[in-house]
Structure formats: C-alpha cells, structure tokens
C-alpha cells in the first residue's frame, strides 16, 4: 500500500491531503436494506437521513458508528436535480447521441455533488463508494438509457456498429456513448467537476502560456518517419475516440459562444482560454481569449454515481468506424445498395481515374470551411474526414479498398447478395486495418521492446488465443486527451505533392488544408498528395509544434489568425480531470521528480528550465506537455510515459476485442487459410491497389525509402503480396450441380 499525494477540494475551502490507495475500500451495503451505501467511521449528519441515522440510533438500528446513505436520500437528491435539469425523452429509434446523453450525465453529476456535500464525502468515498450504489433501486431508473441498463447479447458473425455486445458479459464495454476509463484517479479542484489547480492551491499557468513557452515552432525533422505516420495515426485516432461535446445546432461544429459574450449569453460548457496581453502573436490582432467548451459528463453503465467523467461517442476497439460509422442508419446511408459497395463520387470518370468520396450535402458546413456555397467537402464514416487533407486521402484509400474487396468477393461468390458482400468486405477491411496498425504503425511509433513488453507483437502463423473477457477495451481518458495527440508534434508547416517519379512538385501551408480538402477535386492531384505522404519527412516527436496549428488552427477565410491546438490539448486534459504528468510517470513505474532538477535526465535541460519558469511544482506539469517533451526511448518515437499509455490502450484493444482478427473459436473467426491471407495485408499494397498512377512504393510507407532496408519496389512485382480471395469461396448457397463449374471458375480467377 502506498501513500499517494492527492489534491481534493470538496464543496468548501481547499484541503490538501494524502489519500490511501486501497484496492477496495470498505463500503458496505445490504441488498435487502434501505441503506444504499454504508460509510464506516464517525457518523455524519444529513437532513435526508436524520430519521435513519439519528432517531433510530444508527444504520439498521444497530447503534454502531458510521453513516447510511439511504435510497430515500438518493431519491430526494434526484427530485432536487430534476428541478434544475430537463431530461428529454429517449430517442424513438433507439439511436442515442451526445446531446441526449448529456442531460442525464448532468443529472447524475448533480446528484453526486449533492450527496458529497450533504455527507461530507472524502475523495476516496466519491471515487470508490458512490459508484457502488445500485441506482436501479432509485428513481434514477426512470431516465437510465436502456442500452446502459439491460442489454442481452447473442454472439454473431458481424460486429454491431455501436460496439454493444462485443463483450457478452459486459455489453457496454467499448461501446459508443460510454465513459472513458481512467488509469489514474482524477484530480478536480472541487473533488467533483471543476478543472484542476496547482498543488499549492493556486491557478495553473493558462493553457496558452504553456503552449507558447513550452512548445515553440523550432522545426526539427524526424530522421526516418514519413508524413504517412501522421495520416495513418490520425486515421487510427479517429477510429478510437471522439468525445461528446456541445455542438452548434446549425452547423454541428463546436459553438463559438464563449469569448466576448456576457455570462448569460455564453454556452454553459464554456471554459475559454485566456490570452495574455503580451502574447507575441495574438496581441497583433487584439485577441484576448480562445473559444473552448468542456466535454459532456457521461452516464456510467447502470447509471452509477461519481465524479465527472467524459464519454466517447465512438467505439473503443479498432473496427473501421472511420469507413462505416457507428450508427446502423448512417452506415446504410453510406452504402450504394448494390454489390456490397459504398457510395462514391465518379468525379473523374472521364479521365479514367478512380472514384472519390461522396459529397457532404446534408450539413455542408460541418467540419468544413467553405469559401462559397457551391463548394462541398467529403462524406465518410467519421465526421472529421475533412479535418486536414492528408487525413482525407487516407479515408479515400480505405473506402476504395472496401469497394475493391467487395468486387473481388463478388467475383468469387456471384451468388452473394449486397448485404453479404458488404459485411464480408467490412470484416476483411477491419482485419486489414488491425493487422497494419500492429505490424507497421506501432513498431515504428513504440519500438520493438515496448511491443514485446505489452504483448503487441502479432503472430506469424496460426491463431492467437489471447482474448480476455475481463479486459475492458474502452478508451483510456489520458490516451484520448493526451497521449495519442502525440501526432500534433509531427505536423509539418507545409504539405507536399510529389510526382509518380518521386520528385517534389509543390507544397501548400497546412493551415490552408485544414477543413479545406478542395485540392482533391483537381484530376490527378490525389495521387500527388499520396506520393507526398510516402516521401515527405515528418517533424520529430518532441516539444516543438508548428505555428500552423498553434496560431492558425481552423483559420477562417480572410482572417490572419486561428486557434491554438496545443492550448486545446492542455485545456482538454484539465477539463477531463487528468492528474499531472508525474502521476502518470508513477503509474507507469518510471522515476518521479519532486524538484525540477530531478527531471534533467528525462528531457533536455532547456525544456526543464522553461517548465520551472511557469510551473511552481513538477507535479503541476500537464501530462500532454510533459509527455511530448520526454526524450524518446531507444528505437521508438515516443518517450516512456506516452509509450506506456499508448501501448496499454492498444493492448486493451487487442485483448478485449472478441472480434479480433487473429482469434479462433468465435462466430466471427476467419478460417486458418483466410487468416494467412489477411496477414499479407500491407499499407504499400493498399496504396498500389487504390491509386491511379503510382507504380512504385517503398515496402514500409511509414518509413522513408532506403535502398537497402526499405527499397522502392514496383506495385506489379510479387514483393508486395496480394490477398487471394479464392479462400473466401462459399459453396454452401449453390446448387450441387454447379459445384464443379464453380471450382473451375474460381481456379481461372
């Protein structure tokens, strides 16, 4: 048992204390009693429970010391909360969204705050005790969403889009609109919801000050990685995580209702970022504030109580929701209805070029900065497809790959209908992405040692029987709000286009390509940007970040400034209640430093000196900032803290996914022959098969070409293997007399 210095400020003056980290605190509750939660120790008074705890002489009338939080007390808190918070009726189609989840999350948080105040709950009682209360025995059951209360699962061959029932015993694990999970207990300044403050009880440096001081644009380049690592990394990030936040009702972007508005007109979730008057950049434009809104509070499975915890609108496992979406209705909207195909836009068919993603017509300004009303961005499974052009290219490659695979399956199985072709192609695409992520992306990011330590190395043959139904694949809060945002330090100032002969053509500033993918509407330019991904070197993973995103993020047409992505990362961590950088080093078994001098080995001396100029304690350093500032591990792009968090998440995503492509004995399992074909999947082959003009590519597109260790090879050569789809031949639905003919047909193909 260790003593962990924790900061807790309940709903009265700030108190700094030490909290004992116990595996399971003693919070007793008798299922047959009226006591929802019994708190040991000195009794504490509450008007709700005066009758139970005082007149009767203590809980259960036994006269023992302690405190009983009754179900009646929780019901009373519920009634009080309902007076303040309107909860709309559940959606008729059963498809919940963040806006419908949020009021219930607010209601549960309000109840938790009331109980914390009325009973003087400690930090440990809030974090470990409140979530143990069975709220199904209270009025809370009236508003608890059905998908978080009672779900019965029947294992099937194909995944649900929303991730429910991946785990039959824990149906909500990894599902959409469920809470992030925490590696380290949260730190809120009031113990429940308010953003973190310093260990000394004072304000932390504003997020913009951390950004400009710690993360200047110094332009260091990575020695080996290409821009492809950014494209694929962001594509993976958008498979994992999108927090629920308030959205503008018209364009469904985050509302700009914080800065320069009186309090009564601000969005209630505003947590704007102040800009100091001496800011080297924003002072030129008289900008004193950056708009920022908090994430919605979640509804825990079973509508459990506790401190603020944001939720994920995506699924926790790798399931290519970037291609297919997380709602069945939207998945059908993306389909053509024929041959298992996704809808595409044959914009350049007259030139004989491959199709582009369909136009986004329903809400054209969502995630898109249009210069005029005749311009349109692209539509795909994940709403941020247009966030930057190089991400759009990755979406396009994988949508094309789906349609290519569906066509190949139709050749092998002409009797399959649209639904079968679509679902089988979807299974294969998910498996390809999983394989490439662990076989090509993670080894470059994390290095061999971390891959082996966390069990991330894929098998070369046979099944991998590593599924663990007790592993929760839900996304870790620090992964979403900090560690997997490492890619922001890799972003280039300009994005380059290269020719099929691997010669530089031109470049365009990154800020002009964020939410503006319109260059892709020029015939042939798509391939040039993909060639740029293969040839342009990425920035190093370090504390340097391009001003294209620290000063000009989401810059609007005609403006000379935008927002600050680094400040957003810092503010989001505080919004989530993430403890400081040192707490995560401790969780990962790394040396802690109580003084700035003790940090000199972990990061450059100049970085440590800058930290000491704005933070009063090493324990105050924000985790994103500290994580990207660490020296990388040998053979890795990441420092030890972020490597630990990222590897933990990818371990959960593999071990906690019942549909993982390597698994045996599941309805979704591939045959041994099919699994060996999936293992041929390579990002280089995806590029070759889904572009028009590219005919040579290096074997590992995430790494710069090298004549000896990563040579460029022709797409048509056998060096880059192709999947043999004859292994998916299905004779079960054919008349017996056609079997011989089918065998011959497949053999020819």
N, C-alpha and C positions, 0 to 999 in steps of 0.2 A: 504494500500500500504506500502510495506516495502522496506527499502534500503538494498540491498544485496551487500556485498563487492565482487566484481568480478575482475578477472585479465584479462586484454586484452592487447595483444601486436599485433598490426597490422603490416603492412609491412614496418615499420620504427621503431625508438627506442622505447623501452619498456615504456608503460604508465600504471600505476595502477590507477584505477578509481572506482567510485561507479556507478552501473547501476541500474536504477529504474525498478523494476519488475512490469510491467503493463500487464493486461490480453491481450489486443490487442493494440499495438502501432498504431499510425496514419500513415499509408502508403496508400495514395490514388492512384487509378488507374482507368481511364475511359476506359471501354471496347472498346469504339469506337475510341479512340485516338491513336496517335503514341507513347504515354507515357506508358511504361511498368510498371514503378514504380515511384511515385512522393514522394520525401523526403522533409518533412517540415523543416523549419529552414533556416539558412543562405545558400545562393547559393554556390555551389562548382563547380569548373571548370573541364571540361573534353574535350579533343580534339575531342572525338567522338560526343559530343552533343553541340559543340560550336555554331552551327547554330541554334539549337532549343532553347538553354538556354540564349544565349547572343545577337545574331543579332536580333532575334525576340522579345527580351525583356522578356524572361522567358517562362515557360511552358504554352502552349496553347496561347501564345501571350498575356497573361493577365497582364504581368508586375509584378506579385506577386513574393515574395521571395520564394526560395526553389530550388529544383533540380529535373529535369525529366531524368530518365534513359530510353532512347528510345529503341524500338525494334531494330532499326538500330545499336545501340551501342552494344546490345547483339549479334547481327549477326556478327558484326566486331570482337568481342571477340571470338566468335565461330570459325571464319575463322582463327584467330591467333592460337587458341588452336589446330585446326586440322593440322596445320603445324608441331606441336610438337608431336602429339599423333595419332597413327594409330588406327583406329577403324575397326575391321574386319566385314565382312558381317554377318547378323543374321544367326543362325543355320537353316538349311533346314528342320530339323524335328521338329522345334519349341521348343526343349528342351534346354534351356539355362543352362550354367554352370558358375561358378565363373570367369573363365578365359575370358569368352566372355563379362560378365557384367563389369569387372574391367576397361577396356579401356574407356567405356562410363562414368563410375564413375570418372575416372581421367579427362576426358574431361570437365565434368560439374564442377568439383572442380577447374580446371584451369580457366574456365570462371568466376567462382565466385571470385577467387583470383584476376583476372584482374579487375573486377568491383569494388571490395573492395579497391584496390589500386588506381584506376583511380578516384573514387569518395570520397575517404577518409571515407569509411563507418565505423560507430561505431559498437560495439559489438551487440547492440540491432538491428541495421539495417541488419546486417548479419544474425542473428538468426531468426528475425521476419519478416524482409522485403523481402529479396531475395527469400524465399520460396513462396511468394505470386505472383511472376511473372508468367504469363501464357506463358510458353515456347512453347506451341503448335502454337503460332503466330510468332515463330522464326525458324531459320534454324535447331535448335536443334531437331525439329520433324523428321528430316531425319534419325537420329540414335536412336531415342527413341524406346526401345523394345515394341513390340505390347502388351505384357502381362502387361506392366506398363502404357499403354496409353488408349486403348479402349478394354474393356472386357465386354461382355454381358453374364449375368448369368441366367440360368434356374434351379431352385431348384430341386434336385433329391434325391433319397433314399440313395445313396452312396457318400461318400466324394471323391473329386479329391485327387490324391496323392500329388500334389503340393500345396494344400491348397487354390488355387484360388476359388473364389465364395463361400467360407464359409459365407461371408457377401455379400448378393446380392447387397446392395447399395454401399459398399466399397470392391470391388472384391479382391484387393491386400492385405487387412488386414490379417496378419497371414500367408501369402503365402511365398513360397520359394523365395530366392534371392531378398528379400525386406529388407529395412533398419531396424535395431533395433530401438526401440523407447526410448526416454530419459525421465526420471523422473525429472532430474535436467539439466539445460543447460550446455553445455560442457565448458571445460577450455583448450584451446590450447595456447601455448606460443606466437604464432603469430596471434591468433584470428581465424585461419582457419584450420590448419592441424598439426603444429609441436607439439610434446609432451609437456605436462605440465611442468612448472618450479615452483620454490617456490614463495610464496607471496612477498618475498623480491627481486625477480628478479634474484635469483641465481639458480644454479643447485640443483635438489633434490638429496638425497643420492642415489647412484647406487642401482639397484634392488637387487643385490647380497648382498650388505651391509645390506639392510633391512632384507633380509632373514636370514643371519647368526646372526644378532644382536637380532632380534625380535622373531625369530621362531626356536629356538634350539630344538634338539630332547631330550625331558625330559620324554617321555614315560608315560604320565598319561593315565589311562584307564577310560572309561565310566562305570557308575555303572549299567546300565540297557540294553543299546543297544547292539545288536549283529552285526557282520560283514554284516549281511543281509541288514542293513540300507545303507551300502556303495554300495552293489551290486545293490539294487533296486534304490537308489538315483542316481547312475551314469547311470543306465538304463533310468531313467526319464530325466536326464540332456541331454542325447543323443537323447531323443525324442524331446527336445526343441531347442537345439542350437548347431550349428557348423558354425563358422564364415568363410567367404570366405577369403582365403589366397593364396599366390603363392604356387605352388606345383612343385616338380621336374618332368620333363616330362617323365622320365623313370619309377620311382617307385611311383610317386604321393604322396610322403611324402614331408614335408616342406623342402625346399632346404637348404643345408649346404654350403652356399656361402657367408658367412659374415666374420667370423673371419679368420685372417691370409691370407687375399686376398687384393691385391691393389684395390683402389676405382673403377677403370674402369672395374674390373672383378667381382665386388660384385653384388649380386641381388639388384635391385633398391629399394626393400622394406626392406632392411636390417636395423635393429635397435638393433644391437648386445648389449649384456650386458657385461660391463667391469668387470673384476675380479681383486680386489686389490692384490698387490704383497704380502701382509701379510695374505692372506686368509689361514685359519687354515687347509683347506683340499686341495684346488686346487693347492696351491703352491708346494705341493709334486710332482705334475705331470706337473708343468710348464704351467698350463692352465691360460691364462690371459684374456679370452674372451669366452662368451657363445653365440652360434648362436641364432638369433631371427629375425623373419620377421614380418613386420606390416600386419594388415588386409587390404584387398582391400577397397577402398571407394565405397560407394553404389550408386545406381541410385534410387532416390526417385520416388514414383509413380507420373506420369505426367512429369518425368524428371525435377523436380524442382531444383532450385539452392540453395546453402547454404554451410555451413562449412562441414568438413569431417565427415562422418557418416558411420561406417561399416555396412555390411549386413549379414543376416542369410541365410545359404544355406538350412536350414530345415524349418519346419512349426512351427508357434507359439502355436498351440493348441496341446493337447495330442491326437495323432492319430496313435500311434504304428508304426511310420515310422521306428523304430528300428527293427520291424519284416518285414515290407513290402516295405520300401524305399520311396523316394519322387519323383520318376520318373516312369511313367507307363511302359516304356520299361524295366527298371530294375526290377520292380515288376513282370513282366511276366517272366523275366529271372530266378527269384527265385522260380517260380511255376513248379510243375511236369506236369500239364496239365490234370490230372486225379483226379476226386473225390474232387476237391477243395483243394488239398494238396499242401504244399510247398515241394520243393526238399530237401531230406535229404540224409545222408550217412549211410547205414546199416553196419557200420564197425564191429559191434559186434553181428551180427545176429546169428552167430554160437553158441554164448553163451546165446541166448535168451534175449539179452539186447536191450533196446530202441535205436532208431537211433540218430546219431549225426548230427550236422550241416554239410552242404556240404563243400567240399574243395574249397579254394580260388585259382583258377587256372588262371584267366585272367591276373591279375597283382600280382603275388605271394608275392612280397616284399612290397606291400602297407600295411602299418600299421603292419608289421610282421618282426621280426628279426629271420631269418633262419640261422641255423648253417651249413646247406648243402642244395644242390639243390633238394634233394629228400624229404625235409620237406615241409609241407604246413600248413598254418593257415586255419581258417574257414571263410565262407562267410555268410552274413546275410544282413538285410535291412539297417543297419547303418554301415558305413565303419570302425568305431572304435571298432568293435566287439572283436578284439584281443588285445585291449589296456591293459587289465590285465585279468588274468584267471578267477577271480571271476565274472567279467562282462560277459565273455564268457559263464559261466554257466547260467546266467540269460537269455541271448539270446537263449540258447539251451532250457531252460524250456518253454519259450513262443513260440518258433517255434513248439515244441512238442505239446503244448496246442492248437495251431491253428489246427494242424492236428487231434488232438483228437476231438475237437469241430466239425470240418468238417465231421469226420467219424460219430459222433453222429447225426448230421443233415441229413446225407445220410441214416442212419437207419430209421429216422422218415419220410424223404421225398425222397424215392428211385427214384422219377421221376425228381428230380432237376438235372440240368446239372452241369458241372465243374465250370462254371462261377458263377452260383447262389450259389452253396455250398461255393465257395471261398469268395464271397462278404458277404454272411450272416455270415460266420465264422469270417471274418475280423471285421464286425460290433460288434459281441459279444466280441471278444478279446479286441478291443478298449474300449468297455464299462467296461470289467473286469479290465483293467489297470486303467482306470479313477476311478472306484469305490475303488480299493485297494489303489491307491495313496492318496485319500482323507479320506478313512476310517481307514487305518492302518499306512501309512507312515507319512503323515502330522501331525496327532495328536501327534506322538512321537517327531517329529522334532520341531514343533511350540508350542504345548501345547494347552489346551482347551480354554484359554482366548483369544489367538490370533486367533484361529479358529473361535470363535464366533464373535469377533470384525470385521473380514474381510469377514464374510459370507461364510465360507468354510465348515460348518457342513452340511453333507448330510441329506436328508430326509429319514425317516424310511419307509414311505409308500406314495403312490400317486405320482403325477407328481410334478416337481419343475418348476414353470413358471418364471424363473429368467433370461432368455436370454435378453440381451440388445444390439440391433444392433448398438448402439453408443459407445460400448466398443471395443477397438482395442486389439485383443489378441496377437499382435506381441510382440516378446520377448524384455524385457527391457535391455538396454545396461549394466546396473550395475548388473542385475541378471546373465547375461551371463559371464561378465568379472570379476565378484567379488562374489556376494552373494551366488550363487549356487555352487561355488567352495569351499563351507564350508567343503565338504566331504574330501578334501585333508588333513585336520587336523585329520580326523578319521582313516586314513590309518594305518594299523599295520606294524610292521617291518617284520613279517613273516606271511604267510597264512597257516592255519592249516587244516589237514584232520582228520575226526573223523569217527568212525565205526557206524553201524546202532544201536548199543547198547549205543551210545552216549559216547564212550570212545575215548580219544585222541590217534591218530596213529602216526602222524609225521607232520612236517612243512617244508616250503621252503621259503627262503627270497623273499620278494615282488619284488625286482629288478630283480630276475631271472624268474618272471612270467609276467613281463610287456612285451607285444608284443611277448610272448612265451607261448602259451596255450597248448604246446605239451604233457603235462602230461595227458590231457584228452583222448589221444589216447591209454591209458592203460585201459584194460577192468575193469570195476567196480570202477575206480578212480573218475569218475564224481559224483557218489553218495557220496563218501567220502568228496569231496570238498563241496557239498551242505550241508552235515551234519556239516562241519566246519562253514558254514555261519550261521547255527542255534545255534551253541554252543560257538563260539569264541567271546569274548568281544571286542568291538570296542574301539579305543582310544577316549578320550574325545574331544569335540569340544572346542578347546582352542588355544593358540598361539604356542603350541608345535607341531612340524611336524617331522615325521621320516626321518632320513638321507637316507633312501631307495629312497626317491623322492627329497630330497634337494641336494643330491650329486651324486646319481646313476640313475636318471631317464633316460630311454632309453639307458642304458649302453650296448655297443656293445660287442660281443663275444671277449674275450681276453683282453678287456680293464679293467682298475681298477677304472674308474670314468665315470659318465654320466652327465646329465644336472640337473638343479635346478628348480623344479616345482613351488616353492614359488616365486622365482625371475621372472619366467614366468608370474605368476599371477599379480605381481606388474607392470611389464613392459607392460602387456596387458591392464591394467587399464589406464596407461599413453598413450598408443597407441590409445585407444578409446576416449581419452579426458575426462575421468571421473574426476570430481572435487574431492577434498579431502574428507576424512571421515567425517569431521564436517559438510560439506554441506548436506550430506545425513542424518545425525542426525537432522539437522534443518528441512529438508523436512519431516521427519517422526514425527516431533513435539516433539523431545527429547531435553533436555538441551544442549546448546553449551558450549564450554570452550575455552576462549581466551588465557588461560595460562595452562601449564601442571599441575599445582596444582589443577585446576578445573576438571581434569579427574580422580582424585583418587577414586571417587565413582563408576565409570563406569567399571573399570578394576583393577587388582592387582597393588599395589604400585610399585612393582619391574618392571612391564611392563611399567608403566608411566615413571619411571626413565630411562629406556632404550630408550624410544621414545625421551626424552629430550636430549639424548646423540647424536642422529643422525639427528633429525629434528630441524629446527630453529623456527618453529611455529606449534601449534596444527592443524592449517588449512592446513598444508602441508602433514599430515599423509595420506598415501594411503589407499583407502577405504577397500580393501581386508584385509590388515593387521589390521586396526582398528576394522573391523567387527568381525574377529575371536577372537580378544583379549578381547572383552567385556565379562563381567560376564553374564551367561545365565539367562533368565527370569525364574521365578518360574514355574516348570512343563514343561520346554522347554529345548531343547538342544542349542538353538540359543540365542544370545544376541538381544537386542531390535532393532538395526539397520538392521541386516540381517533378523530378523524375519519380519520386516516391508517390506523389498524389496521382500523377497520370498513370503510372503502372498499376496502382491499386484499382483505379477505375476500369482499366482495360482487363484486369484480372477478374473483376466482378462481371464485366460484360461478356466474358467467355464462360466462366464457371457458373454463372447464374442464368444462362440463356438455354432454355430447354430445346430451342430450335437451332442451336449452334451447329454449323455445317459438318463438323467432324464427328458428331455423336452417333452411336449405334442405338438400336432398340427403341427408337421413337417413331411415331407415325410419320414424322417429317424426315426421317433419316434417308440419306442417299444410299444407293447400293454401293458395295465396295468398288465396282468398276466406275460408277459415276463420281464417287469421291476422288478417285485418282485423276479423273478428267478435271474436276474443279481445281485440283492442286496445280494444274497447268496455267491457271489464270495469272496473267501478268499485266501490269499497267501499260507496259510497252505494247502489248497486243491490243488492248482497248484503244490506245491511240491509233495504231495502224489500221484497225478494222473500222474506225468511226470517223476518219478524216478523209479528205478527197485527194490531196496532193502529196501528203507526207509518205515517203517511201523508205526512209532510213531513220532509225531512232536508237539511242543507247539502251542497253539491256535494262538498266535501272534508271528510269526517267527522273527520279527524285535526286539523283546524284549527277554532277557534271560529267560529260563524256571524258573517257580516258582510254588511250589507245590500247593499254594492256589490261586494266582491271574493269573497265566499263565501256567497251568499244561500241561504236555505232554499227548496226547491222541492218541489212535490207529487211523490210517488212515481209517480203515474199520468201525469205530464207526459212529453213526449219529451225533456226537457232531460237527464235521466239515461238514457243509451241502454241498450238491452237486446240481448243476443246473439240473432241469427237462426239458430236451429238447423237450418233447412232446408238450410244449407250443408253439413251432415253427412249429407244424404240419400245412401243407399247402395243402388244398384240392382243390384249385382253378384250378390246372392244371390236375386233374384226371377225367376220365370218370365217369359219375354219378353212373353207376353200380358197381364201385369199392369202393364207399364211405364206405359202411358197412364193407367191408373187411379191408379197411384201418383203420377204427376206432378200429376194433378188434386187428389188428396187433400192433397198437400203444399201446393199453391197455396192451398187453402182455409184451411190452418192457418197 
